[in-house]
Amino acid sequence: MYVCLCHSVTEKQIAEAVDNGASCLDDLSSTLKVADTCGRCRSCARIGLEKLLTESDELHRQMSVREA
């Protein structure tokens, strides 16, 4: 699904950016131009980013438990 219509940014692109180290809305803005034009996508992008970061943190915790 598209998150930012101004720059045709999808949820998948945001997920890839998180996989590549994006950890805040400013990172998404600098790499994908999310929330850089009209700003309507800012809240949706922020919520999606927070969800992805939470999922990533949970995955890392699970992996750490398995390694221990």
N, C-alpha and C positions, 0 to 999 in steps of 0.2 A: 504494500500500500504506500502511496505517496504521503510523505510528511510535509515536504516543502514544495509547493507548486511552482513558486517563482524560479527555483533552480532544479526542479525535477528530481528531488532527493527522496529516495525510498527508505523504508525501514531496514531493508537489507544493507543498503549503503551505510546507514548509521551503525548497524551491527558490525560491519567490516571495519569501520573507523574505530569502534571500541576495541575490537580485536587487535587493531594496530596501535592502541595506546590512548585513544581519546578518552578523557575522563571528566570533561565538563563541557558546557554549552559553548564556551569560547573556543574549545578545540574543534567542535563540530562546525562552528562558524568559520574558523580559519581554513579548515580543510574542505568542507562541503558547501560553504556559504549559507548554511542553515540560519534562519532568523536574521539574515543580512540585508534583506530588502524591505519587505512590508512588515515582518515580525509576527504575522498571524500564526506561524508554525511554532513559535517559541515554546509555548506551554506543552504542546504535543511532543516536540522534540525532547524537551527536558524530562517529561514523564517517561518516554521511551528510553532515554539514556539512563535514567535512574533505575529502571527495571532491568536493563541489560547489565548494568554495573552490579546490581544486587545478585542477579543470576550468576554472574562471573565470580563474585566473591564466594557465593555458596558452593560453586563447583570447585574452587580452589580449596575451600575448607574440607570438602568431602575427599578430595585427593590427598590432602595432608593427613587426614585420619587414616586412610588406607595405607599410606606409607609408614605410619607410626607403628 
